[in-house]
């Protein structure tokens, strides 16, 4: 389920970053009393009145400036506005309504997005200063008096934002719901080519120039394997190469695509081989708990003998040792080679990610595993695992109730995870293991 996006915008030096830090509860954005310090959008997850949303801090908008840096900041703020569900326009009560404030307000009105007008630096408790009321002239409805330094008025501000959130999407839990597949990877790995081949038409722009795809695009697919929605994402680049503000925003879009996907297909360029960036891209999907497949693309362009695939598989298994559960498929997006096999794996790992195992079956495995390898001891005290249960799926999450959590070493957790995988499969999905001492409540229970 995708989260609403809230963009904090305004001209430079009105306190956007200070407000952003106050709302998220930490100093994530750099704050300096110089216009233009925040040049790139920064995003953080927030929660208010039971709704989780993404808050975006943007560089200041100077509509009337020809300065190159300010022009770039204006572009990236415009991108944030386009993607936002709600916009907070921050103004400065001490400076009053400026010509730039009026220009930004006009730009926001043209966007058609809901706008909440924040009048910042109202630092004195009680009634706002007389200058506060001139902000009604911006035509954006009732302004809200806020002190981002002290936190006054931030609750009222968030209440107003919350009122504009789109309705929560109801997850389609039916067995016939389409599987959402995020195709991720570094630039020019062939992500768009794969989707075009699957769709049978050019749905995404394909170019040899890396970074052509700037946004996440949804492509519904229906075939003999079932119903799917493919999400093409901009390639994730190394941070040192992310200079263009548009490219920086594409990283967030890719992360959001991973978050709303059921399965992640991690595209590797067979010609270039494994890179550190491939590991980082895969790590995003792994940490999100998504079902994963590693698709080695451009296999048609690799010179091969009878052992080439086995050698490459062993090498990649070592490179991706942190996600040894993920299956590999060697494909050619250009020719369609093994694309049918990719669909079979997508359906399979999605089922594995949703697998639920009964408490009885889990504890049979636990009893057999602890009999085979005794739990560890420390200073004469032995770990006792009383029982195991599975409270949730996506990814499969298991809770072990023990006598002393600190005795449950990571190596023994891995041992139990391997025994579970040997018995139930769970291929293509990470596993979460939660350790609780006896007497602690299970997650979700009171």
C-alpha positions in Angstrom: 0.0 0.0 0.0 1.6 3.3 -1.1 2.0 6.1 1.5 0.8 9.7 0.8 3.6 12.1 0.0 3.7 15.5 1.6 6.1 18.2 0.1 7.4 21.1 2.2 8.0 24.0 -0.2 8.5 27.8 -0.1 11.1 30.4 -1.0 14.6 30.2 0.6 15.2 30.9 4.3 11.6 30.7 5.6 12.5 27.7 7.9 11.4 24.7 5.8 14.3 22.5 7.0 13.7 23.5 10.6 10.0 22.6 10.3 10.9 19.3 8.5 13.2 18.4 11.4 10.6 19.3 14.0 7.9 17.2 12.3 10.1 14.1 11.9 11.7 14.5 15.4 15.3 14.6 14.3 18.0 16.8 12.7 18.0 15.1 9.3 18.0 18.2 7.0 21.0 20.5 7.3 19.8 23.8 8.8 21.8 27.0 8.1 20.7 30.6 8.1 21.7 31.0 4.4 19.3 30.9 1.5 19.7 27.8 -0.7 21.4 25.4 1.8 18.9 22.6 1.2 19.6 21.9 -2.4 18.2 18.3 -2.7 15.0 16.9 -1.4 15.2 14.8 1.7 12.5 12.3 2.6 11.5 10.8 5.9 8.6 8.6 7.0 6.2 10.2 9.5 3.0 9.2 11.3 0.0 11.3 12.3 -3.4 10.2 13.5 -2.8 6.6 12.4 -1.6 7.4 8.9 2.0 6.9 7.8 3.2 9.3 5.1 6.5 10.4 3.4 7.5 14.0 4.2 9.7 15.7 1.5 12.0 18.7 2.3 12.8 20.7 -0.8 15.2 23.5 -1.7 13.8 27.0 -1.8 11.9 28.2 -4.8 12.9 31.5 -6.3 10.6 31.9 -9.3 12.2 35.2 -10.4 15.8 34.1 -10.2 18.1 33.2 -13.2 20.8 31.8 -10.9 21.8 28.3 -12.1 21.7 26.6 -8.7 18.4 28.3 -7.7 17.0 27.2 -11.1 18.0 23.6 -10.4 16.4 23.9 -7.0 13.2 25.2 -8.6 13.2 22.1 -10.9 13.5 19.6 -8.1 10.9 21.4 -6.0 8.6 21.3 -9.0 9.2 17.5 -9.2 8.3 17.1 -5.6 5.1 19.1 -6.2 4.1 16.9 -9.1 4.5 13.7 -7.0 3.0 15.1 -3.8 -0.5 14.3 -2.5 -0.5 17.4 -0.2 1.8 20.5 -0.2 2.8 22.6 2.8 3.7 26.1 1.7 6.0 27.7 4.3 6.1 31.5 4.6 7.8 33.8 7.1 5.6 36.1 9.2 8.6 38.4 9.9 9.2 39.1 6.2 5.5 39.4 5.4 4.1 38.4 2.0 6.7 38.8 -0.6 6.4 38.9 -4.4 8.1 35.4 -4.5 5.5 34.1 -2.0 2.8 35.3 -4.3 4.5 33.6 -7.3 4.9 30.3 -5.5 1.3 30.4 -4.4 0.1 31.0 -8.0 2.3 28.0 -9.1 0.8 25.8 -6.4 -2.8 26.8 -7.3 -2.1 25.8 -10.9 -0.9 22.4 -9.7 -4.4 21.6 -8.5 -3.0 19.9 -5.4 -4.3 20.6 -1.9 -2.1 23.2 -0.2 -1.8 23.9 3.5 -0.4 27.4 4.2 2.1 27.5 7.1 3.1 31.0 8.4 6.3 30.2 10.3 8.3 32.1 12.9 5.1 32.9 15.0 7.3 32.3 18.1 5.2 34.0 20.7 2.4 32.0 22.3 -1.1 33.5 22.2 -2.6 35.4 19.3 -0.5 35.7 16.1 1.0 39.1 15.2 -1.0 41.5 13.1 1.1 40.8 10.0 -0.2 37.2 10.1 -3.5 38.1 8.6 -2.1 39.5 5.3 -1.3 35.9 4.3 -5.0 35.5 3.5 -4.2 37.5 0.4 -2.3 34.5 -1.1 -5.7 32.9 -1.7 -4.8 29.6 -0.2 -7.4 29.5 2.6 -6.8 29.8 6.3 -3.1 30.2 7.2 -1.8 28.2 10.2 0.5 30.0 12.7 3.6 27.9 13.5 6.9 28.2 15.3 9.1 25.5 13.8 11.8 26.3 16.4 9.5 25.7 19.4 7.0 23.4 17.8 4.0 25.6 18.4 1.1 24.9 16.0 2.7 21.8 14.4 -0.2 19.7 15.6 -2.7 22.0 13.9 -0.6 21.9 10.7 -0.5 18.1 10.6 -4.3 18.0 11.3 -4.8 20.1 8.2 -2.5 18.0 6.1 -4.2 14.8 7.4 -7.6 16.1 6.2 -6.3 16.1 2.6 -4.9 12.6 2.6 -6.4 10.3 -0.1 -8.6 7.5 1.3 -6.6 4.5 2.5 -6.5 1.8 -0.2 -8.1 -1.5 0.7 -5.7 -4.3 -0.1 -7.1 -6.8 -2.5 -6.6 -10.0 -0.6 -8.3 -12.2 -3.1 -6.3 -15.0 -4.7 -6.9 -13.4 -8.1 -5.3 -10.0 -7.2 -2.5 -9.2 -9.6 1.1 -9.7 -8.4 2.9 -6.4 -8.3 6.5 -6.8 -9.6 9.1 -4.1 -9.2 11.9 -4.4 -11.8 15.0 -2.8 -10.2 18.7 -2.5 -10.9 21.5 -0.2 -11.9 21.1 1.9 -15.0 21.2 0.3 -18.4 20.7 -3.3 -17.1 17.7 -3.8 -19.4 14.8 -3.1 -17.1 12.7 -1.2 -19.6 13.6 -3.7 -22.4 12.3 -6.5 -20.3 9.0 -4.8 -19.7 8.6 -3.9 -23.4 9.3 -7.5 -24.3 6.7 -8.8 -21.8 4.1 -6.2 -22.8 4.7 -6.8 -26.5 5.0 -3.0 -27.2 7.3 -0.1 -26.3 5.7 1.0 -23.1 9.0 2.5 -21.7 11.6 4.6 -23.6 14.6 2.4 -24.3 18.0 4.1 -24.9 21.6 3.1 -24.6 22.0 6.2 -22.5 21.8 5.2 -18.8 19.1 6.8 -16.8 16.5 7.3 -19.5 13.7 6.0 -17.3 13.0 8.8 -14.7 9.8 7.7 -13.1 8.2 4.4 -12.0 5.7 3.2 -14.6 3.0 0.6 -14.0 2.3 -1.9 -16.8 -0.6 -4.4 -16.3 0.2 -7.8 -17.9 -2.2 -10.7 -18.4 -0.9 -14.0 -19.8 -1.1 -17.7 -19.4 0.7 -17.4 -16.0 -1.8 -15.0 -14.5 -2.2 -11.3 -13.8 0.7 -9.0 -13.0 1.5 -5.3 -12.7 5.1 -4.5 -13.6 6.7 -1.4 -12.1 9.6 -0.1 -14.2 12.0 2.0 -12.1 14.8 4.4 -12.8 18.2 2.7 -12.4 19.8 3.3 -9.1 23.2 4.9 -9.4 26.1 5.2 -7.1 25.8 8.4 -5.0 28.9 9.9 -6.5 27.3 9.8 -9.9 23.9 11.2 -8.8 24.4 14.8 -9.7 21.2 15.6 -11.6 18.3 16.5 -9.2 15.9 14.5 -11.3 18.1 11.4 -10.9 18.2 11.9 -7.2 14.4 11.9 -7.1 14.4 8.6 -9.1 16.1 6.8 -6.2 13.1 7.6 -3.9 10.7 6.5 -6.7 12.6 3.2 -6.9 12.4 2.7 -3.1 8.7 3.5 -3.2 8.2 1.0 -6.0 10.0 -1.7 -3.9 7.7 -0.8 -1.0 4.5 -1.3 -2.9 5.7 -4.4 -4.8 5.0 -8.0 -4.0 8.0 -9.3 -5.8 11.3 -7.6 -6.8 13.2 -8.7 -10.0 16.8 -7.6 -9.5 18.3 -7.1 -13.0 22.0 -7.8 -13.4 24.0 -7.0 -16.5 25.7 -10.3 -17.6 28.2 -8.5 -19.8 29.3 -6.1 -17.1 29.1 -8.6 -14.3 28.4 -8.1 -10.6 29.1 -4.7 -9.1 28.9 -3.1 -5.7 25.8 -1.2 -6.9 24.0 -4.5 -7.6 24.6 -5.5 -4.0 23.1 -2.2 -2.8 20.1 -2.4 -5.0 19.4 -6.0 -3.9 19.9 -4.9 -0.3 17.0 -2.4 -0.5 14.6 -5.2 -1.6 16.0 -7.6 1.1 15.6 -5.0 3.9 12.0 -4.4 2.7 11.3 -8.1 3.2 10.1 -8.6 -0.4 10.2 -11.8 -2.4 13.2 -11.5 -4.7 14.5 -13.0 -8.0 17.9 -12.2 -9.5 17.6 -12.0 -13.3 20.9 -12.1 -15.1 20.1 -10.2 -18.3 21.9 -10.0 -21.7 22.8 -13.7 -21.4 22.6 -13.9 -25.2 25.6 -11.5 -25.5 27.9 -13.7 -23.3 30.3 -16.2 -25.0 29.4 -19.5 -23.5 30.5 -23.1 -23.3 28.7 -26.0 -21.5 29.9 -24.9 -18.0 29.5 -21.1 -18.3 26.1 -20.9 -16.6 27.2 -23.1 -13.7 30.4 -21.0 -13.2 28.4 -17.8 -13.3 25.8 -19.1 -10.9 28.4 -20.1 -8.3 30.1 -16.8 -8.6 26.8 -14.9 -8.1 25.8 -17.1 -5.2 29.0 -15.9 -3.5 28.4 -12.3 -4.5 24.8 -12.4 -3.1 25.6 -14.6 -0.1 23.5 -12.2 2.1 20.4 -13.3 0.2 21.1 -16.9 -0.5 17.4 -17.6 -0.7 16.9 -15.7 -4.0 16.7 -17.9 -7.1 18.7 -17.0 -10.3 17.3 -16.9 -13.9 19.5 -16.2 -16.9 17.5 -14.2 -19.5 17.6 -12.0 -22.5 15.1 -9.2 -22.4 16.0 -8.5 -26.0 15.1 -12.0 -27.4 12.7 -13.1 -24.7 14.9 -16.0 -23.7 13.6 -17.7 -20.5 11.0 -15.0 -19.8 8.4 -17.7 -19.3 10.7 -19.2 -16.6 10.8 -15.7 -15.0 7.0 -15.6 -14.8 7.0 -19.1 -13.2 9.5 -17.9 -10.6 7.6 -14.7 -9.9 4.4 -16.7 -9.1 6.4 -19.2 -7.0 8.3 -16.8 -4.8 5.2 -14.7 -4.3 3.5 -17.9 -2.9 6.6 -18.5 -0.7 6.6 -15.0 0.7 2.9 -15.5 1.7 3.4 -19.0 3.2 1.9 -19.6 6.6 3.0 -22.5 8.7 1.0 -23.9 11.6 2.4 -23.6 15.1 2.3 -27.4 15.5 4.4 -28.0 12.4 6.9 -25.3 13.4 7.4 -26.9 16.8 7.9 -30.3 15.3 10.8 -28.8 13.3 12.0 -27.0 16.4 12.0 -30.2 18.5 13.9 -32.1 15.8 16.4 -29.2 15.3 17.2 -28.8 19.0 17.7 -32.6 19.4 20.1 -32.6 16.6 22.1 -29.6 17.7 21.9 -28.5 21.3 21.1 -24.8 22.0 24.1 -22.8 23.1 25.2 -22.3 26.8 26.9 -19.4 28.5 28.4 -19.5 32.0 26.5 -22.7 32.7 23.2 -21.4 31.6 21.7 -23.1 28.5 19.3 -21.5 26.1 15.8 -23.0 26.2 13.4 -22.4 23.3 9.9 -23.1 24.7 8.0 -22.7 21.4 7.8 -21.0 18.0 4.9 -19.4 16.2 4.4 -17.4 13.0 2.5 -14.2 13.5 2.7 -12.7 10.0 3.7 -13.2 6.4 5.4 -11.0 3.7 8.0 -11.9 4.8 7.4 -15.0 6.9 8.1 -13.9 10.5 8.7 -16.3 13.3 8.7 -15.6 17.0 10.8 -17.8 19.4 9.9 -17.7 23.1 13.0 -18.4 25.2 14.3 -18.3 28.7 17.0 -15.7 28.0 17.2 -13.8 24.8 20.9 -13.0 25.1 21.7 -16.7 24.9 20.0 -17.0 21.4 23.1 -16.3 19.4 22.9 -15.2 15.8 24.6 -18.5 14.6 21.9 -20.6 16.2 19.1 -18.4 14.7 20.7 -19.0 11.3 20.8 -22.8 12.1 17.0 -22.8 12.9 16.3 -20.7 9.8 18.1 -23.2 7.6 16.1 -26.1 9.2 12.9 -24.3 8.5 13.9 -23.7 4.9 14.9 -27.3 4.5 11.5 -28.4 5.7 9.1 -25.8 4.1 11.1 -24.4 1.2 10.5 -20.6 1.5 12.7 -20.0 -1.6 12.9 -16.5 -2.8 11.8 -14.8 0.4 13.7 -13.5 3.4 12.8 -14.7 6.9 12.4 -12.6 10.0 13.2 -14.1 13.4 12.0 -12.4 16.5 13.3 -13.5 19.9 11.2 -12.9 23.0 11.7 -14.0 26.6 8.9 -16.0 28.2 6.2 -13.7 29.5 6.6 -11.1 26.7 3.5 -10.7 24.6 3.3 -11.8 21.0 3.3 -9.0 18.4 -0.3 -7.9 17.8 -1.7 -9.4 21.0 -2.7 -7.7 24.1 
